[in-house]
Amino acid sequence: MSTSTAIEANGITKRFGDVLAVNELSLNIHKGEIYGFLGLNGAGKTTTIRMLLGMIKPSKGSVSLFGTKVQPGQRAVWQRVGYMVETPHAYPDLTVRENLEIVRQLRQLPDKNIVEKIMEQMGLSSYANRLARVLSLGNAQRLGLAKALIHHPDLLLLDEPANALDPAGIVEVRNLLRGLAENNGVTIFISSHILSEVARLATRIGVVHQGKLVKELNTDELAEQEGQRLVADVRDTKAALAALAKAGITSKIEGERSLIITDKLALQNPEKIATLLVEAGCPPARLVVEQKDLESYFLGLVGANAREGK
């Protein structure tokens, strides 16, 4: 493992009886990176996180955090890790402050003021004396995040951290996590089923479907998917493709009748593309500038892999 690697998973697989939850999944996540782990519900995200944390043992494969193999007895590495998996658990009949004080003592943190600091950071100060069981879902989520962050970890593994948060809360958490990565070098592994939210935060995204990693995208590649495109429907796609190529315009065939053009000049002057195609004997039946939708791209990606049996 490289000294710049925070998480390394090699071919991890997990079976529960006849159910293959995660299938030979490999990851290499660098220190200071915000990695978005994206998939539909049931895709294997939570099972993967549990294996990364050593909560469950892989049926096959191995996991290392900061160069240390995840296995029983490796306590030192856990001082560097914060996590929230699925429901943010708490002692229901203890207050927010009492819950965090227990975590402080379990973590053997000497700063007794750290509980007040993390409550203020997570917007929980006004709920300090409220029992955990009467918290709203959003504030319960904030408490879970506070428990994950209280010891200033070098690595955060967060399962759907924006769940139940209102729009303002989502922005707060997003800014907090971005600041931790950019200013403190914290590595963040964040799972979600919402592409648009992950896209605003992650520096790299891995798409998981039916337990397999089917695609990895960096920020630039994702931005390309979000851009505009000119769609031309023609009868003879090959002839139209050749005509555009002759004019120095790159395009690609999509489906049976469509050409996709992302050239900036073409997007600014679609009427010139129409004229060019008409003069080439390939008049377009439809010519439209589309704003590509990230969610549609994501659903198309996992749908394509499902159809191909991947």
KOLDOMAR-961779 format. One record per residue (C-alpha): chain; residue number from 0; residue in one letter; x, y, z. Coordinates in steps of 0.5 Angstrom, whole numbers. Example, Ala and Ser with C-alpha at 12.3 -4.5 7.8 and 13.67 -1.06 7.14 Angstrom:
# KOLDOMAR-961779
('A', 0, 'A', (25, -9, 16));
('A', 1, 'S', (27, -2, 14));
***
This chain:
# KOLDOMAR-961779
('A', 0, 'M', (0, 0, 0));
('A', 1, 'S', (2, 7, -2));
('A', 2, 'T', (4, 12, 4));
('A', 3, 'S', (-1, 16, 1));
('A', 4, 'T', (-7, 11, 1));
('A', 5, 'A', (-12, 11, 7));
('A', 6, 'I', (-17, 6, 5));
('A', 7, 'E', (-15, 0, 1));
('A', 8, 'A', (-20, -6, -1));
('A', 9, 'N', (-17, -12, -5));
('A', 10, 'G', (-23, -16, -8));
('A', 11, 'I', (-27, -16, -2));
('A', 12, 'T', (-33, -21, -2));
('A', 13, 'K', (-39, -22, 3));
('A', 14, 'R', (-44, -27, 2));
('A', 15, 'F', (-50, -28, 7));
('A', 16, 'G', (-52, -35, 5));
('A', 17, 'D', (-55, -35, -2));
('A', 18, 'V', (-54, -28, -2));
('A', 19, 'L', (-48, -25, -5));
('A', 20, 'A', (-48, -18, -2));
('A', 21, 'V', (-41, -15, -5));
('A', 22, 'N', (-38, -18, -10));
('A', 23, 'E', (-30, -18, -11));
('A', 24, 'L', (-30, -10, -10));
('A', 25, 'S', (-23, -7, -10));
('A', 26, 'L', (-22, 1, -7));
('A', 27, 'N', (-16, 5, -7));
('A', 28, 'I', (-17, 12, -3));
('A', 29, 'H', (-12, 17, -2));
('A', 30, 'K', (-11, 21, 4));
('A', 31, 'G', (-15, 28, 4));
('A', 32, 'E', (-20, 25, -1));
('A', 33, 'I', (-27, 26, -1));
('A', 34, 'Y', (-30, 19, -4));
('A', 35, 'G', (-37, 18, -6));
('A', 36, 'F', (-40, 11, -6));
('A', 37, 'L', (-46, 11, -10));
('A', 38, 'G', (-51, 6, -11));
('A', 39, 'L', (-59, 5, -11));
('A', 40, 'N', (-61, 2, -4));
('A', 41, 'G', (-59, -5, -3));
('A', 42, 'A', (-53, -4, -8));
('A', 43, 'G', (-48, -7, -2));
('A', 44, 'K', (-46, 0, 0));
('A', 45, 'T', (-47, -1, 8));
('A', 46, 'T', (-44, -8, 8));
('A', 47, 'T', (-38, -5, 4));
('A', 48, 'I', (-37, 0, 10));
('A', 49, 'R', (-38, -5, 15));
('A', 50, 'M', (-33, -9, 12));
('A', 51, 'L', (-28, -3, 12));
('A', 52, 'L', (-29, -2, 19));
('A', 53, 'G', (-28, -9, 21));
('A', 54, 'M', (-35, -10, 24));
('A', 55, 'I', (-36, -16, 19));
('A', 56, 'K', (-31, -20, 16));
('A', 57, 'P', (-31, -21, 9));
('A', 58, 'S', (-32, -28, 6));
('A', 59, 'K', (-26, -27, 1));
('A', 60, 'G', (-21, -21, 0));
('A', 61, 'S', (-18, -16, 5));
('A', 62, 'V', (-18, -9, 8));
('A', 63, 'S', (-13, -4, 10));
('A', 64, 'L', (-13, 3, 13));
('A', 65, 'F', (-7, 7, 13));
('A', 66, 'G', (-3, 1, 11));
('A', 67, 'T', (-6, -3, 17));
('A', 68, 'K', (-10, -9, 16));
('A', 69, 'V', (-17, -9, 19));
('A', 70, 'Q', (-17, -15, 24));
('A', 71, 'P', (-18, -17, 31));
('A', 72, 'G', (-13, -13, 36));
('A', 73, 'Q', (-11, -7, 31));
('A', 74, 'R', (-14, -2, 36));
('A', 75, 'A', (-9, 4, 34));
('A', 76, 'V', (-12, 5, 28));
('A', 77, 'W', (-19, 6, 30));
('A', 78, 'Q', (-16, 12, 34));
('A', 79, 'R', (-16, 15, 27));
('A', 80, 'V', (-23, 13, 25));
('A', 81, 'G', (-30, 16, 26));
('A', 82, 'Y', (-36, 13, 23));
('A', 83, 'M', (-43, 13, 22));
('A', 84, 'V', (-47, 7, 19));
('A', 85, 'E', (-54, 6, 18));
('A', 86, 'T', (-58, 9, 24));
('A', 87, 'P', (-54, 14, 28));
('A', 88, 'H', (-55, 10, 35));
('A', 89, 'A', (-55, 13, 42));
('A', 90, 'Y', (-57, 11, 49));
('A', 91, 'P', (-65, 13, 48));
('A', 92, 'D', (-66, 15, 56));
('A', 93, 'L', (-59, 20, 56));
('A', 94, 'T', (-59, 27, 54));
('A', 95, 'V', (-55, 29, 48));
('A', 96, 'R', (-49, 32, 53));
('A', 97, 'E', (-49, 25, 56));
('A', 98, 'N', (-49, 21, 50));
('A', 99, 'L', (-43, 25, 48));
('A', 100, 'E', (-40, 25, 54));
('A', 101, 'I', (-40, 17, 54));
('A', 102, 'V', (-36, 17, 47));
('A', 103, 'R', (-31, 22, 50));
('A', 104, 'Q', (-30, 17, 56));
('A', 105, 'L', (-29, 11, 51));
('A', 106, 'R', (-25, 15, 47));
('A', 107, 'Q', (-21, 17, 53));
('A', 108, 'L', (-21, 24, 51));
('A', 109, 'P', (-17, 29, 56));
('A', 110, 'D', (-21, 35, 54));
('A', 111, 'K', (-27, 35, 58));
('A', 112, 'N', (-30, 42, 54));
('A', 113, 'I', (-30, 38, 47));
('A', 114, 'V', (-37, 36, 48));
('A', 115, 'E', (-39, 43, 49));
('A', 116, 'K', (-35, 44, 43));
('A', 117, 'I', (-38, 39, 38));
('A', 118, 'M', (-45, 40, 40));
('A', 119, 'E', (-44, 48, 38));
('A', 120, 'Q', (-40, 45, 32));
('A', 121, 'M', (-46, 41, 30));
('A', 122, 'G', (-52, 46, 32));
('A', 123, 'L', (-54, 41, 38));
('A', 124, 'S', (-52, 46, 44));
('A', 125, 'S', (-60, 48, 45));
('A', 126, 'Y', (-61, 41, 45));
('A', 127, 'A', (-56, 39, 50));
('A', 128, 'N', (-61, 37, 56));
('A', 129, 'R', (-66, 33, 51));
('A', 130, 'L', (-67, 26, 51));
('A', 131, 'A', (-64, 22, 45));
('A', 132, 'R', (-71, 19, 44));
('A', 133, 'V', (-75, 25, 43));
('A', 134, 'L', (-70, 28, 38));
('A', 135, 'S', (-72, 29, 31));
('A', 136, 'L', (-69, 25, 26));
('A', 137, 'G', (-65, 31, 23));
('A', 138, 'N', (-62, 32, 30));
('A', 139, 'A', (-61, 25, 31));
('A', 140, 'Q', (-57, 25, 25));
('A', 141, 'R', (-53, 31, 28));
('A', 142, 'L', (-52, 27, 34));
('A', 143, 'G', (-49, 21, 30));
('A', 144, 'L', (-44, 26, 26));
('A', 145, 'A', (-42, 29, 33));
('A', 146, 'K', (-40, 22, 36));
('A', 147, 'A', (-36, 21, 29));
('A', 148, 'L', (-33, 27, 29));
('A', 149, 'I', (-31, 28, 37));
('A', 150, 'H', (-24, 26, 37));
('A', 151, 'H', (-22, 29, 30));
('A', 152, 'P', (-21, 23, 26));
('A', 153, 'D', (-16, 22, 20));
('A', 154, 'L', (-21, 18, 17));
('A', 155, 'L', (-29, 19, 16));
('A', 156, 'L', (-34, 13, 14));
('A', 157, 'L', (-41, 16, 13));
('A', 158, 'D', (-47, 12, 11));
('A', 159, 'E', (-52, 17, 8));
('A', 160, 'P', (-50, 23, 13));
('A', 161, 'A', (-55, 27, 10));
('A', 162, 'N', (-61, 23, 11));
('A', 163, 'A', (-67, 27, 15));
('A', 164, 'L', (-63, 33, 15));
('A', 165, 'D', (-67, 39, 12));
('A', 166, 'P', (-64, 43, 6));
('A', 167, 'A', (-60, 48, 11));
('A', 168, 'G', (-57, 42, 15));
('A', 169, 'I', (-55, 39, 9));
('A', 170, 'V', (-51, 45, 6));
('A', 171, 'E', (-48, 46, 13));
('A', 172, 'V', (-46, 38, 13));
('A', 173, 'R', (-43, 39, 6));
('A', 174, 'N', (-39, 45, 8));
('A', 175, 'L', (-36, 42, 15));
('A', 176, 'L', (-34, 36, 11));
('A', 177, 'R', (-31, 40, 5));
('A', 178, 'G', (-27, 44, 10));
('A', 179, 'L', (-25, 38, 14));
('A', 180, 'A', (-22, 35, 8));
('A', 181, 'E', (-19, 41, 5));
('A', 182, 'N', (-16, 44, 11));
('A', 183, 'N', (-15, 38, 16));
('A', 184, 'G', (-13, 33, 10));
('A', 185, 'V', (-19, 28, 13));
('A', 186, 'T', (-20, 23, 8));
('A', 187, 'I', (-28, 22, 8));
('A', 188, 'F', (-32, 16, 5));
('A', 189, 'I', (-39, 18, 4));
('A', 190, 'S', (-44, 13, 2));
('A', 191, 'S', (-51, 16, -2));
('A', 192, 'H', (-56, 14, -7));
('A', 193, 'I', (-57, 21, -9));
('A', 194, 'L', (-52, 23, -14));
('A', 195, 'S', (-53, 30, -14));
('A', 196, 'E', (-51, 31, -7));
('A', 197, 'V', (-45, 27, -8));
('A', 198, 'A', (-43, 31, -14));
('A', 199, 'R', (-43, 37, -10));
('A', 200, 'L', (-38, 34, -5));
('A', 201, 'A', (-34, 29, -7));
('A', 202, 'T', (-27, 29, -11));
('A', 203, 'R', (-28, 22, -14));
('A', 204, 'I', (-34, 18, -14));
('A', 205, 'G', (-35, 10, -15));
('A', 206, 'V', (-42, 7, -17));
('A', 207, 'V', (-44, 0, -14));
('A', 208, 'H', (-49, -4, -17));
('A', 209, 'Q', (-51, -11, -14));
('A', 210, 'G', (-45, -11, -10));
('A', 211, 'K', (-40, -10, -16));
('A', 212, 'L', (-36, -3, -17));
('A', 213, 'V', (-39, -1, -24));
('A', 214, 'K', (-36, 5, -25));
('A', 215, 'E', (-31, 11, -22));
('A', 216, 'L', (-31, 18, -24));
('A', 217, 'N', (-27, 24, -22));
('A', 218, 'T', (-30, 31, -22));
('A', 219, 'D', (-28, 33, -29));
('A', 220, 'E', (-31, 27, -32));
('A', 221, 'L', (-37, 28, -28));
('A', 222, 'A', (-38, 35, -30));
('A', 223, 'E', (-38, 33, -37));
('A', 224, 'Q', (-44, 28, -36));
('A', 225, 'E', (-47, 35, -33));
('A', 226, 'G', (-46, 39, -39));
('A', 227, 'Q', (-50, 41, -45));
('A', 228, 'R', (-51, 37, -51));
('A', 229, 'L', (-54, 37, -58));
('A', 230, 'V', (-58, 32, -60));
('A', 231, 'A', (-60, 31, -68));
('A', 232, 'D', (-64, 25, -70));
('A', 233, 'V', (-63, 23, -77));
('A', 234, 'R', (-65, 17, -81));
('A', 235, 'D', (-58, 15, -83));
('A', 236, 'T', (-53, 16, -77));
('A', 237, 'K', (-47, 13, -81));
('A', 238, 'A', (-47, 18, -87));
('A', 239, 'A', (-49, 24, -82));
('A', 240, 'L', (-43, 22, -77));
('A', 241, 'A', (-38, 22, -83));
('A', 242, 'A', (-41, 29, -86));
('A', 243, 'L', (-40, 32, -79));
('A', 244, 'A', (-33, 29, -78));
('A', 245, 'K', (-31, 32, -85));
('A', 246, 'A', (-33, 39, -83));
('A', 247, 'G', (-29, 38, -76));
('A', 248, 'I', (-34, 37, -72));
('A', 249, 'T', (-34, 31, -67));
('A', 250, 'S', (-40, 27, -66));
('A', 251, 'K', (-42, 20, -63));
('A', 252, 'I', (-48, 15, -65));
('A', 253, 'E', (-53, 14, -59));
('A', 254, 'G', (-59, 9, -60));
('A', 255, 'E', (-61, 8, -67));
('A', 256, 'R', (-63, 15, -70));
('A', 257, 'S', (-59, 20, -65));
('A', 258, 'L', (-52, 23, -66));
('A', 259, 'I', (-50, 27, -60));
('A', 260, 'I', (-45, 33, -61));
('A', 261, 'T', (-42, 37, -55));
('A', 262, 'D', (-38, 41, -59));
('A', 263, 'K', (-38, 48, -56));
('A', 264, 'L', (-39, 52, -63));
('A', 265, 'A', (-44, 47, -65));
('A', 266, 'L', (-48, 48, -58));
('A', 267, 'Q', (-48, 56, -59));
('A', 268, 'N', (-50, 55, -67));
('A', 269, 'P', (-55, 49, -68));
('A', 270, 'E', (-57, 52, -74));
('A', 271, 'K', (-51, 51, -77));
('A', 272, 'I', (-51, 44, -76));
('A', 273, 'A', (-58, 43, -79));
('A', 274, 'T', (-56, 47, -85));
('A', 275, 'L', (-49, 42, -86));
('A', 276, 'L', (-54, 36, -85));
('A', 277, 'V', (-59, 38, -90));
('A', 278, 'E', (-53, 40, -95));
('A', 279, 'A', (-51, 33, -94));
('A', 280, 'G', (-57, 29, -95));
('A', 281, 'C', (-59, 28, -88));
('A', 282, 'P', (-64, 33, -86));
('A', 283, 'P', (-65, 32, -78));
('A', 284, 'A', (-72, 30, -76));
('A', 285, 'R', (-70, 33, -69));
('A', 286, 'L', (-65, 38, -67));
('A', 287, 'V', (-65, 40, -60));
('A', 288, 'V', (-60, 42, -54));
('A', 289, 'E', (-61, 38, -48));
('A', 290, 'Q', (-58, 39, -41));
('A', 291, 'K', (-56, 33, -39));
('A', 292, 'D', (-59, 30, -32));
('A', 293, 'L', (-54, 27, -27));
('A', 294, 'E', (-59, 23, -24));
('A', 295, 'S', (-61, 20, -31));
('A', 296, 'Y', (-54, 19, -32));
('A', 297, 'F', (-53, 15, -26));
('A', 298, 'L', (-60, 11, -27));
('A', 299, 'G', (-58, 9, -34));
('A', 300, 'L', (-51, 7, -32));
('A', 301, 'V', (-54, 2, -27));
('A', 302, 'G', (-59, 0, -31));
('A', 303, 'A', (-54, -2, -37));
('A', 304, 'N', (-50, -6, -32));
('A', 305, 'A', (-56, -10, -30));
('A', 306, 'R', (-58, -11, -37));
('A', 307, 'E', (-51, -13, -39));
('A', 308, 'G', (-51, -18, -33));
('A', 309, 'K', (-45, -15, -30));
***
